[in-house]
Amino acid sequence: AAAMASPSTVILGGGIHAISLAYFLAREGAPVTVVERSALGCAASGKAGGFLARNWGDRHTSGLHEQGFELHASLAAELDLQSYRRIPTISVSPGRKAKRGAKVPGQWVDTAAASMMDSETAQVTPREYCDKVWARAEEMGAQLVIGKAVGVEMEAGRVTALRIDGHGEALACDTLVVAAGPWSGPIMEDWFGVRLPMVGIKSTSMVFEALPEIRDDPAAAFCGEDQFGCHLELYPRPDGSLYVCGCGGSDHVDNDRMREGGDCENPEQITADDARVNAARQSFAAMSSLGQTAEPVVQQACMRPCPSDAYPVMGPVPGTSNAFISAGHNCWGILWAPISGKVMSELLLQGRAQSVDLSPFDPGRFGSAGKRRSGRGRHQGDVAVGEQW
């Protein structure tokens, strides 16, 4: 097919990682076009909790944690993100009698035991981050194309254009970056023949109505597993509304279900599980008297992209000379987005990653045998924290 005028970089996907990369490329004056089939931030990036922890990384991810944490702070200042703030984090033990000192924040968790966990944590509402970072990227020249990508045109291992359904001409590119969250798995396999053992962890979440008790005493809370099969994570937002996830019963969605005709082909198909909503409401009510009357104003679900070893996939696509991938950031996708965007822009513009060592995240690593880390939920260092899957 004939090709439209060539932008230097085409990013496939419109989530927080695509947006962050577009921002850092545009900041360097590099032409960039984002191709998204639905709407920017319409999947996990617009529905996540936005919890940020500086010191929870391991030997491979500590750089992503620390630099991601610092970049969130600087971007929040630059772009006036109203939802960004530092908040402490507490650990909650459901079923244990509430007993703690007045210095432990989050006193609204008043019917379960709680203790201080970490003061080096923060939060941002991902929807606001996506909207404002994209607005700045667009001001700097980034472009958006809404359409469903259906394949690539290649010559001698080089991607020359991206085919978009309903567009008469393919979108020419000098560089292609796949940043399509969990849908990156089938794209890598079907378009490039590269094995990517990654599932979409489809989980239910809720947002409860704004309450002054939560607004005036903010603390993120990680709760132990309870009788309702929940492992709640509670993230209060500046207006006093409360984001709740860790509802249990997550669905592991394989690549086939994300392909055309599958039940998770589109972001619009990812909806809340009513049974888990009810369980989470009971769980919250058991640890906070506020939960006995508070009403959820949002019930939703999204899919986190989780590779088999729980580490992201960032770098060149094997067998190509100009295709890259940045996906599989698991439950830390929001925290790691700005540093991932920055380091991927370094790789594209300078030929090598400078801010973070990307070798543990090599897209070609799944072809070799080796010990795989178990437990794909959040970890504080090497310690499992919150719901595991």
N, C-alpha and C positions, 0 to 999 in steps of 0.2 A: 504494500500500500504506500501511497505517497505520504510524506511526513510533513507535519506542521513545522514552523520555525523552531529551531532547537534551543531549548533552555539548557544550561550546563548540567543541572541536577534535577531529576524527577524523583520525588519521594512518594512511594505507594503506601497510603494509609493516612488517616487524618486524626490520629490520637495524640497524646501528649508527647510521645517520642518524636513523631514526625514534626509536630509544631515546634518543639525545642530545637531540633536539627535545622529546620527552616530558619528559625530566628538566628542561630549562630552563623549559618551560611550567609544570610542576608546582611548580617552585621559586618561581614567581611567584604561585602559588595558582590558576592557570587550570585548569579541568577539561579533561582530555584522555583520549582512548581510542585505543589502538593496535589496528588490525585486521591480523592476520597469518594466512595460510592454513595454514602448517606449524608452525613453532616460532620463537621469537625467536633471531636470530643463526644461522639454519640454513643460510644460503648463504655468500656471500663474507665476511660479517662475522664468522662463526665459524671461517673457514678461512684467513684472511689472515695475513701474516707479522708485521704490527704495527711496521714500520720507521717511525721518526719523524725527519725532518730539518728543522731550523729554517730554514736559509738556502738552500734549493733552489728557492725560488719565482721567478717571473718578475714582470713589471710588473703583471700582473693577479692573480697568486696569492700574492704575497709576504705579504699580510696573512693569508691562510688558513694559510700555513706558519708564520709567526711566532706568531700568536695561538693556532693549534691546538697548537703545541709547548708554549706556556706553559700552556694550559688542561689539557693532558694531565698536566703535572706537578702542577698544583693539584688536579685530580680524583683523581690517584693518592694524594696525601697525604690528601685528605678521605675517600676511600673505602677506603684501605688496600689498594691494588692491589699484590699481591706480585710481579707480573711486570714492573712498570714499573721501568726503570732507565736511566741514561745509559750509553751504550757508544760507543766510537770506531768508525769505519768505515774499512776498508782497500780498496784497489784491487788486484785480482789479475789477472795476465797469464798465462793458461794457455799451456803449451808453452815458456815461458821458464824458464831455470834459476833455482832459488830462490837469491836472494842479497839479503840485507837486514841491517840492523842489529838489535841486540837490542831497541831501543826501539820497533820496529814491533809492535803487538799482533797477536793471532791467530796465534801461532807454529805452531799446529796445521795451518795451510796451509803445509806444509813441502816440497812438491815442485813449486811454481810461484812465480814472482816476485811479490812483494807490496810495496806502499808505502802510507804513510799518506794518507788521502783527506779525512777530516773528523772533527773531534773534537766538533762540535756536533750530535750525533745521539743518539737514544735508541730504546727499544723498549717495547712493551707486548704482552701476549698478548690479542688482540681478544676472545676468548671470555670472559676474566675481566672485561674492561671492560664488555662487553655485560651480563653477569650482574649485576655490582655496581652499574652505573649504573641499570639497570632496577629492581633491588631498592630503591634509594633513591627513584627516581621513584614506584614503587608505594607506598612508605611515605608519600609526599607526596600520594597520591591518584590517580595515574595508573592506568588500567584497561586490561585486555587482553581482546580478543575473538578467539578462534581460529575462522576461517572464511574461505572463499574469496569475495572481493568480485567481483561480476559486473556491476556498473554503478552509475550514479548516477541520482537523480531530480532534475530541475531545473525551476525556474520563473523565467522572465525573466532567464536568464543567471546564476542563483544556484543553487548546489547545496543541495538541502534535505535529502537523505538518501543514504546508501550502502546499496545492496542486497547482501546476503550470502547466498550459496547455503545452503539448509537452514534459514535463519532466517525465520520467518513474517513478521516485521516488519522494515522497513528501519530502519537506524540513522540517526536524525536528526542533523544537524550544522549548526552555525553557520559553521564553517570546515572545509574539507577540505584535507589536505596529502598529495600523492602522493610517497611516499618508498620506492618499491619496487625500487630498484636498476635493473638492466637491464630488468626487466618494466615499468618506468615508460614505456618507449617505446611498446609497443602500447596501454597504457592511455591515454596522451595522444592517440594517433591515433584509437582506437576510441571513446572516451568523449567526447572534447572536440574532435575534428577538428583537432588541432594537430600540425603536422609536427615530428617529433623524430628526426632522423637519428642514431640511437645503436645501437651493437651491443654484444652481450655478448662480451667476450674470455674464452673458456673455456680455462683453463690448468690444467695439472697441478702439484701441489705434494706435498711429502713432509715428514715429520718423522722424523729419525733418533733412535735410542735415546740416552739420556743418557750422556755420557762425561765423566770428570773433567778430561781435558785441555781440553775445550771450556768446561766450567764454570769452570775456574780462570783462563782467559785469553780472556775474551769480546771479540769484535769482529765487527761486521757486515762482510760482504765482498761487493763487486760485482765480478764476474768477466767478463773479455772473452769474446767468442764463441770457441768451441773446435771441434775436429774432430767432436764428437758433435752439433753443431747446438744446443748449449746456451749460455746466457748467464747462468750461475747467479747467484742472489742467496742468500747464506747468513746466517741470523739465529739466533745461539745464544740459547737461553732460560736463565733463571737456574738451572734444574736440570741444565744441561749438554746437554739435547736440542737438536737442530739443525733449524730450519725451512729447507727448500730450495725455491726456486721459480726461475723463469727457465729452465724445462726445455725450452723451444722447442716448436714445433709447435702453437701456439695456434690455436684454432678461432674464427672470427669468426661469431657467431650473430646473424642478423637478426631483426627483429620477428616475421616469420611463424613462425619456429621456436619463438618464445616464446608464441605464441597457443595457444588450446585445440586439442589434438590434435597439437601440435608436439613434436619430440623433446627440447626444452628448456623445456617448459611449466612444470615444477615443479622446485624445488631438488633434489629427490631423484633427478632424472634426470641430474644433472651429476656424472659420475664420471671417475676417472683414466684416462689413456691409457697402457696398459701399455708401449708402445714408448717413450714419453717418460720413464716411470719408469726403464726400463732405461738409456736414454741419460744421464739425470741421474746415475744411480749410477756409470756409467763416468766421467762428467765429474768427479764429486767424488773418485773414486778416483785420478784422474790428477793432482789438485792437493793431495791430502792423504793421507798414509799411513793415517790413520784411516778414510778412505773405502774402503779395501781390505777391511776386515772389519766395519765398522759396518752395522747393519741398520735399514731404515726400519720404524717401528712404525705409521706412518700413511701411506697413499697416497690422495690425494683430488684433487678439482678444484673450481673455482668460476668464476663469471663476473664480471668487472669491467665495470661500465657505462661505455662510452666514446663520448661524442658525437663527431661528425665533426671538430670543431675541438679536441678534447681538453680543453675547459673544462667545468666543471659547469653544470648547469641549475638555477637557483635564483631563485624569484620568483613573481609571479602568473601563473596560467594564462590566456593570452589568451582573450578572449571570455567570461570569467566575472568575477563580482564577489567571490567568496569561496573560490575554489580556488587552491591554490599547489602548487609542485613543488620538491623538493630531491632531486636525483638526478644521476647522471652524473659522479661524483667520481673516476672512473678509478682509477689505481694509488695515489692519495693518499687514498682513502676513509677509512682509519683515522685518519691524521693530521688530516684536515680535519673529522672528525665533530664534535668538541666545539664548535669555532668555528662550524661550519655550524648546529648546533643552537641556539647562542646567537643568531646573527644572524637566523635564521629566526624565533625567538621574538620578537625585537625587531620584525621586520616584522609579525608577527601581532598583537602586543599593543600596539605603539606606532604602527603604521602606516608605519614606515620603518626601514630597516636603519641601524644606527649604527656597529657595530664594523668592518664591511667594506663597501666599495663593491660592490654586487651588479650594477651595470649591465653589466659584461662577461659576466655569466652569465644575462642576460635570456632567459627561455624563448621569447620571440617572435623571437629574433635569426635563426633559420634561414630566415625568409621573404625575407631580403634577400641580395643577392650581395655578395661581398667576399673578400678574401684569407684563406685558411684555413691555419692552422699545420699543418705536416706532422710526422710522428713522434709517435706517441701513447703512447710508453713514458715511463719516468721521465726527468726532466731535472734537472740541477743548475744552476739558472738557465736559460740557453738551451742548455746542453750536454747532448746525449743521454747518458744513463747507463743501463747495463743493457739488457735485452731491449726492442726496439722492435717495434711491430706496426701 
